[in-house]
Amino acid sequence: MTIIVNLDVMLAKRKMRLNDLSDAIGISIQNLSVLKTGKARAIRFSTLSAICRVLECQPGDILEYAEGEDAPENENES
């Protein structure tokens, strides 16, 4: 299973930059960048809620489940 993060898509649809989102929700640009690139291992509900509030979207607009192989970092886990 793979979770795809569509934060960049939603930012583009709202014509908003990552800096603007960072300022609006009080999360560092570095942490948002990790999330945007899909490298985050977890997200707090409070962070997801704040992102959805500012971008006026639903959690499903940000996160997407895709069937298929595990993400590369999960290959060695049993």
Protein Blocks (a to p, Z undefined) as FASTA:
>chain_A
ZZddfklmmmmmnopafklmmmmnopafklmmmmmnopafbdcfklmmmmmmmnopafkl
mpccdeddddfklmmpZZ
